[in-house]
Amino acid sequence: MASLQTVLEAFRFSYQALQANRVRTLLTALGLLIGNASVILVVTISITSRDLILDKIRGIGSNLVSAYYDAGTQDAAKANADYVKLADVEAIRKQLGPRIVAASAVINATDRLVIDGQERDVRVIGTDEYYAQVRNLQLLNGRFFDPSDIALRQKVAMLDDKLAATLFGSAENSAGRIVKIHGLQFTIVGVFKERTSTFGQSELGDNGASLIPFTVQQFFETVERVDPMYLQAASAADVPAVTQAVAEILASRHRQGARYTVQNLTGILETASTIASVLTMVLILVSAIALVISGIGIMNIMLVTVTERTREIGLRMSLGASRRAVLMQFLLEAVLISVGGGILGILAGVSLPILANALQDEVRIPVSVLSIAVAFGVSFAVGIAFGLLPANRASRLNPTEALRYE
């Protein structure tokens, strides 16, 4: 009971002392406010950017694996025989079975279309009904290919959003229209876009592309060449094993020495995650430096306070206050400044993401509960660590000399 009474009395004295110097207290706490707000915002920005980057990468295709023949310096005759074939795609479907969701063949070509009164090269991609699923395409209008389009060699086409806008003004105006590809009339059955932009690095390109059934496209090709083949693994954990299996199947179906590039997004995802983690650590380190500087500021102010209140300390000791009570009072003052500034910083750091979420819906900004707990804990620790020296100096003053201090 006596101990609790001592703590409460020390708290009362500390609060009164801080109230007597409100401006100094607020300015001293400002460093902790900025530091804690920085910690929360840094963690929030890091988590948001990491999740956004990873979601964008995953948006290219869930558990995506791609494969193509690496011709290198091979002559045309050997390369023609070594290209990935439609039969290879079918063999992979059969051999991997339930380990994959789907596998799709892509046959790349170009054709000249009349756009805005001028002929322009446009990508024409021969593919199948699995392409949209594997490449995670978003349907804007109409429908995707179905198995009958492929089996019956239907003269149907799909346009990406850029080409549809160029030819017909919008996706809504495109379905059912006729476009001439390879000299034949194709009916547009749908318009799509990449769910996540690949910035022109995929077979779709930046200038617009059209899809037609590969069973039609292959009649316009002198050499059958699937480039690339895409497949989607059924499980994220199985992606590396599926990647290896695809490489082995292709190697077993072609001549020895033929080289195939089989890759997935796992490495990119890991790299992006690592970069995000390193960036988070660097930013947190910068915020930690701000907190340390704030702690030094608290220590300096408390040392000045001890000097200014030397006579008060001597008077309290002469009236029976113990050294422990004096130490506790000044330590509590440092902690109150630190925690008070920390709480204000937490409120500022949390309010900005909440406000951003209220003003827009495109990106959901999470608030890390862990960062709030860490910020509060650091504030308390800073108060203890940097308040201990001034408090200890105050408790060690000689009462007689303190009373004579001018």
Legacy VTK file of the C-alpha trace (Angstrom):
# vtk DataFile Version 3.0
C-alpha trace
ASCII
DATASET POLYDATA
POINTS 406 float
0.000 0.000 0.000
2.833 2.362 0.906
4.557 1.574 -2.389
1.387 2.359 -4.371
1.014 5.597 -2.418
4.605 6.533 -3.325
3.958 5.875 -7.039
0.726 7.895 -7.011
2.416 10.782 -5.229
5.327 10.705 -7.689
2.836 10.674 -10.570
0.994 13.692 -9.116
4.207 15.686 -8.689
5.335 14.735 -12.221
2.032 15.763 -13.777
2.043 19.093 -11.940
5.612 19.820 -13.045
4.757 19.086 -16.685
1.601 21.204 -16.460
3.694 24.117 -15.211
5.815 23.966 -18.392
3.271 23.023 -21.054
5.046 24.538 -24.059
8.364 22.892 -23.170
6.573 19.580 -22.592
4.767 19.714 -25.951
7.920 20.658 -27.861
9.859 17.853 -26.166
7.090 15.347 -26.960
6.965 16.521 -30.582
9.986 14.423 -31.482
8.280 11.251 -30.213
5.092 12.248 -32.043
6.932 12.506 -35.351
9.001 9.381 -34.691
6.033 7.165 -33.796
3.913 8.480 -36.644
6.853 7.731 -38.950
7.179 4.158 -37.667
3.484 3.406 -38.247
3.387 5.112 -41.647
6.609 3.422 -42.761
5.285 -0.027 -41.843
1.899 0.778 -43.415
3.447 2.035 -46.655
5.803 -0.940 -46.760
3.017 -3.497 -46.261
0.778 -1.739 -48.790
3.481 -1.454 -51.453
4.635 -5.037 -50.895
1.099 -6.418 -51.167
0.404 -4.249 -54.206
3.557 -5.396 -56.000
2.964 -9.050 -55.177
-0.700 -8.830 -56.215
0.317 -7.243 -59.504
2.815 -10.018 -60.171
0.306 -12.710 -59.221
-2.260 -10.976 -61.408
-0.229 -11.886 -64.497
-1.277 -15.473 -63.845
-1.811 -17.550 -60.746
0.920 -20.202 -60.389
1.957 -19.478 -63.964
4.646 -21.531 -65.735
5.841 -20.732 -69.256
8.007 -22.724 -71.650
9.581 -22.054 -75.042
12.399 -23.329 -77.224
15.702 -21.492 -76.853
17.014 -21.654 -80.410
20.383 -20.061 -79.691
22.656 -20.468 -82.745
20.918 -23.569 -84.153
20.272 -23.593 -87.896
16.697 -23.328 -89.161
16.267 -27.041 -89.948
17.162 -28.175 -86.441
15.234 -25.345 -84.842
12.081 -26.221 -86.768
12.167 -29.751 -85.397
12.897 -28.620 -81.853
10.166 -26.045 -81.457
7.497 -26.778 -78.857
4.598 -28.394 -80.703
0.888 -28.698 -80.045
1.523 -32.405 -79.397
3.916 -31.411 -76.591
1.192 -29.316 -74.977
-1.223 -32.237 -75.146
1.399 -34.617 -73.719
1.992 -32.274 -70.762
-1.745 -32.125 -70.110
-1.934 -35.905 -69.993
1.241 -36.548 -67.986
0.756 -33.845 -65.362
-3.002 -34.407 -65.098
-4.404 -33.076 -61.790
-1.155 -31.278 -60.953
-2.125 -28.520 -63.395
-5.334 -26.543 -63.815
-4.822 -26.013 -67.537
-2.193 -25.737 -70.271
-2.438 -23.451 -73.272
-0.618 -23.128 -76.572
0.299 -19.759 -78.088
1.208 -19.378 -81.753
2.454 -15.858 -82.466
2.037 -14.059 -85.773
1.348 -10.615 -87.201
-0.996 -9.306 -89.870
-1.618 -5.937 -91.451
-4.921 -4.322 -90.544
-6.304 -1.057 -91.855
-6.531 1.282 -88.859
-7.458 4.960 -89.211
-7.036 4.686 -92.975
-3.534 3.253 -92.684
-2.192 -0.282 -92.680
-0.564 -1.263 -89.425
1.035 -4.463 -88.116
-1.103 -6.071 -85.415
-0.293 -9.126 -83.352
-2.395 -12.163 -84.172
-2.220 -14.874 -81.536
-3.470 -18.350 -82.220
-4.538 -20.001 -78.988
-7.196 -22.166 -77.346
-10.004 -22.066 -74.798
-7.582 -22.347 -71.869
-5.594 -19.209 -72.650
-7.880 -16.750 -70.857
-7.850 -18.831 -67.674
-4.115 -19.434 -67.612
-3.231 -15.823 -68.443
-5.817 -14.462 -66.012
-7.508 -12.238 -68.590
-10.441 -10.005 -67.723
-13.473 -10.150 -70.029
-14.840 -6.708 -70.890
-17.546 -7.683 -73.370
-18.860 -10.822 -75.075
-17.300 -14.183 -74.254
-14.053 -16.128 -74.321
-13.362 -18.966 -76.731
-15.084 -22.271 -76.009
-13.999 -25.819 -77.019
-16.253 -25.848 -80.087
-14.529 -22.744 -81.488
-11.243 -24.633 -81.435
-12.517 -28.056 -82.546
-14.645 -26.711 -85.419
-12.052 -24.161 -86.552
-14.538 -21.340 -86.212
-13.544 -17.985 -87.709
-14.016 -16.092 -84.478
-11.698 -13.562 -82.860
-11.173 -11.702 -79.629
-9.624 -8.243 -79.375
-7.816 -6.689 -76.493
-9.182 -3.409 -75.154
-6.597 -1.260 -76.937
-7.269 -2.714 -80.387
-11.044 -2.687 -79.826
-10.912 1.012 -78.902
-8.786 1.790 -81.970
-10.993 -0.115 -84.426
-14.491 0.414 -83.035
-14.259 3.098 -80.380
-14.936 0.913 -77.337
-15.284 -2.661 -76.087
-19.091 -2.361 -76.095
-19.161 -1.558 -79.816
-16.900 -4.435 -80.807
-18.771 -7.692 -80.114
-20.437 -9.057 -83.238
-18.418 -6.869 -85.607
-16.331 -8.254 -88.447
-12.574 -7.869 -88.761
-10.401 -9.146 -91.608
-7.389 -11.202 -90.511
-5.162 -13.136 -92.928
-7.564 -12.111 -95.669
-10.504 -13.871 -93.974
-13.477 -12.424 -92.158
-13.572 -13.155 -88.425
-16.485 -12.398 -86.126
-15.494 -10.702 -82.893
-16.961 -12.666 -79.988
-15.321 -10.841 -77.095
-13.053 -8.080 -75.828
-10.574 -8.564 -72.996
-7.708 -6.931 -71.178
-4.806 -8.106 -69.066
-5.886 -8.089 -65.435
-2.412 -6.822 -64.582
-0.441 -4.865 -67.133
2.779 -6.509 -68.339
3.917 -3.195 -69.902
4.279 -4.718 -73.360
6.540 -7.527 -72.155
4.073 -10.339 -72.925
2.967 -11.693 -76.295
0.003 -9.267 -76.210
2.239 -6.225 -76.585
1.383 -2.560 -76.102
-0.211 -1.743 -79.460
-3.156 -4.108 -79.438
-3.601 -7.785 -80.222
-6.219 -10.196 -81.522
-6.808 -13.832 -80.593
-8.015 -16.503 -83.010
-8.274 -20.313 -82.580
-4.876 -21.955 -83.035
-6.576 -24.581 -85.248
-7.163 -21.743 -87.712
-3.871 -19.970 -87.150
-1.778 -23.070 -87.852
-2.920 -23.088 -91.496
-1.131 -19.776 -92.012
2.151 -20.957 -90.478
4.865 -22.704 -92.496
6.320 -24.180 -89.277
4.369 -25.264 -86.218
5.839 -23.325 -83.307
4.269 -22.880 -79.877
5.944 -19.846 -78.318
5.291 -19.803 -75.489
3.325 -22.584 -73.866
1.596 -21.540 -70.651
0.293 -23.708 -67.862
-1.116 -23.094 -64.437
-0.070 -25.316 -61.536
-2.882 -26.482 -59.263
-0.883 -25.631 -56.139
1.527 -22.778 -55.438
3.732 -25.158 -53.466
3.970 -27.443 -56.520
5.070 -24.723 -58.960
8.838 -25.519 -58.760
8.192 -29.256 -59.199
5.798 -28.661 -62.106
8.382 -26.363 -63.721
10.984 -29.119 -63.481
8.534 -31.732 -64.782
7.700 -29.620 -67.844
11.410 -29.231 -68.632
11.921 -33.007 -68.362
8.899 -33.820 -70.554
10.031 -31.428 -73.285
13.580 -32.786 -73.137
12.315 -36.378 -73.432
10.187 -35.576 -76.490
12.923 -33.831 -78.489
16.465 -34.509 -79.583
19.240 -34.535 -77.024
20.824 -31.117 -76.695
17.717 -29.093 -77.515
17.395 -26.298 -74.976
14.117 -25.138 -73.479
13.509 -22.245 -71.137
10.916 -23.168 -68.527
10.272 -20.497 -65.922
7.761 -19.323 -63.340
7.026 -16.245 -61.276
8.321 -17.710 -58.011
11.729 -16.098 -58.375
10.192 -12.715 -59.203
7.810 -12.989 -56.252
10.646 -13.903 -53.884
12.810 -11.070 -55.201
9.988 -8.546 -54.833
9.263 -9.777 -51.316
12.954 -9.557 -50.378
13.264 -6.032 -51.782
10.138 -4.984 -49.857
11.535 -6.464 -46.633
14.901 -4.738 -47.069
13.163 -1.450 -47.831
11.026 -1.867 -44.717
14.095 -2.460 -42.546
15.864 0.601 -43.970
12.842 2.834 -43.410
12.312 1.490 -39.885
15.994 2.148 -39.146
15.524 5.767 -40.249
12.462 6.033 -38.004
14.416 4.457 -35.132
17.106 7.110 -35.534
14.373 9.762 -35.247
13.166 8.103 -32.035
16.671 7.973 -30.586
17.201 11.656 -31.383
13.879 12.380 -29.679
15.060 10.398 -26.646
18.252 12.418 -26.490
16.123 15.548 -26.599
14.088 14.301 -23.642
17.261 13.529 -21.707
18.697 16.979 -22.376
15.499 18.737 -21.318
15.253 16.608 -18.173
18.872 17.415 -17.258
18.061 21.111 -17.646
14.927 20.582 -15.564
16.930 18.924 -12.770
19.307 21.915 -12.721
16.436 24.394 -12.654
14.650 22.560 -9.841
17.674 21.850 -7.628
16.294 23.890 -4.728
12.903 22.140 -5.062
14.641 18.759 -4.888
16.633 19.833 -1.828
13.447 21.063 -0.136
11.620 17.804 -0.818
14.489 15.750 0.542
14.764 17.928 3.666
11.055 17.316 4.280
11.603 13.557 4.207
11.320 12.533 0.551
13.517 9.538 -0.161
16.020 9.375 -2.987
13.861 6.646 -4.513
10.813 8.944 -4.519
12.783 11.716 -6.239
14.185 9.272 -8.804
10.685 7.926 -9.499
9.246 11.426 -9.922
11.763 12.514 -12.568
11.663 9.126 -14.290
7.880 9.364 -14.490
8.152 12.852 -15.976
10.366 11.504 -18.777
8.037 8.552 -19.354
4.933 10.780 -19.420
6.535 13.051 -22.038
7.641 10.073 -24.114
4.431 8.055 -23.895
2.257 11.154 -24.352
4.121 12.102 -27.521
4.076 8.477 -28.611
0.292 8.187 -28.239
-0.227 11.376 -30.251
2.141 9.988 -32.890
0.205 6.705 -33.000
-3.060 8.595 -33.483
-1.510 10.647 -36.295
0.033 7.572 -37.921
-3.238 5.608 -37.805
-5.501 8.450 -38.915
-3.771 8.974 -42.275
-4.337 5.393 -43.609
-7.931 5.455 -42.322
-8.495 8.785 -44.093
-6.912 7.447 -47.295
-9.199 4.380 -47.206
-12.229 6.637 -46.779
-11.266 8.808 -49.760
-10.515 6.017 -52.270
-11.340 2.354 -52.907
-8.666 1.328 -55.420
-5.960 0.396 -52.914
-6.847 -0.861 -49.448
-4.277 0.429 -46.962
-3.954 -1.835 -43.907
-3.075 -0.554 -40.440
-0.564 -2.814 -38.724
-1.559 -3.595 -35.133
1.973 -4.852 -34.550
3.445 -1.475 -35.579
1.125 0.265 -33.089
2.232 -2.061 -30.280
5.904 -1.622 -31.225
5.541 2.176 -31.388
3.948 2.304 -27.946
6.558 -0.051 -26.492
9.392 1.980 -28.002
7.920 5.200 -26.573
7.857 3.700 -23.088
11.370 2.289 -23.486
12.708 5.644 -24.736
11.227 7.380 -21.676
12.850 4.870 -19.330
16.211 4.733 -21.097
16.706 8.469 -21.593
14.994 9.544 -18.387
17.106 7.350 -16.132
20.246 9.529 -16.190
18.485 12.813 -15.244
16.350 11.035 -12.626
19.419 9.376 -11.134
21.259 12.722 -11.029
18.296 14.344 -9.253
18.123 11.559 -6.643
21.826 11.871 -5.854
21.784 15.584 -5.044
22.936 16.541 -1.548
19.948 18.145 0.228
22.028 20.757 2.053
23.910 21.862 -1.083
20.680 21.769 -3.086
18.994 24.190 -0.675
21.930 26.618 -1.010
21.831 26.381 -4.865
21.123 29.711 -6.625
LINES 1 407
406 0 1 2 3 4 5 6 7 8 9 10 11 12 13 14 15 16 17 18 19 20 21 22 23 24 25 26 27 28 29 30 31 32 33 34 35 36 37 38 39 40 41 42 43 44 45 46 47 48 49 50 51 52 53 54 55 56 57 58 59 60 61 62 63 64 65 66 67 68 69 70 71 72 73 74 75 76 77 78 79 80 81 82 83 84 85 86 87 88 89 90 91 92 93 94 95 96 97 98 99 100 101 102 103 104 105 106 107 108 109 110 111 112 113 114 115 116 117 118 119 120 121 122 123 124 125 126 127 128 129 130 131 132 133 134 135 136 137 138 139 140 141 142 143 144 145 146 147 148 149 150 151 152 153 154 155 156 157 158 159 160 161 162 163 164 165 166 167 168 169 170 171 172 173 174 175 176 177 178 179 180 181 182 183 184 185 186 187 188 189 190 191 192 193 194 195 196 197 198 199 200 201 202 203 204 205 206 207 208 209 210 211 212 213 214 215 216 217 218 219 220 221 222 223 224 225 226 227 228 229 230 231 232 233 234 235 236 237 238 239 240 241 242 243 244 245 246 247 248 249 250 251 252 253 254 255 256 257 258 259 260 261 262 263 264 265 266 267 268 269 270 271 272 273 274 275 276 277 278 279 280 281 282 283 284 285 286 287 288 289 290 291 292 293 294 295 296 297 298 299 300 301 302 303 304 305 306 307 308 309 310 311 312 313 314 315 316 317 318 319 320 321 322 323 324 325 326 327 328 329 330 331 332 333 334 335 336 337 338 339 340 341 342 343 344 345 346 347 348 349 350 351 352 353 354 355 356 357 358 359 360 361 362 363 364 365 366 367 368 369 370 371 372 373 374 375 376 377 378 379 380 381 382 383 384 385 386 387 388 389 390 391 392 393 394 395 396 397 398 399 400 401 402 403 404 405
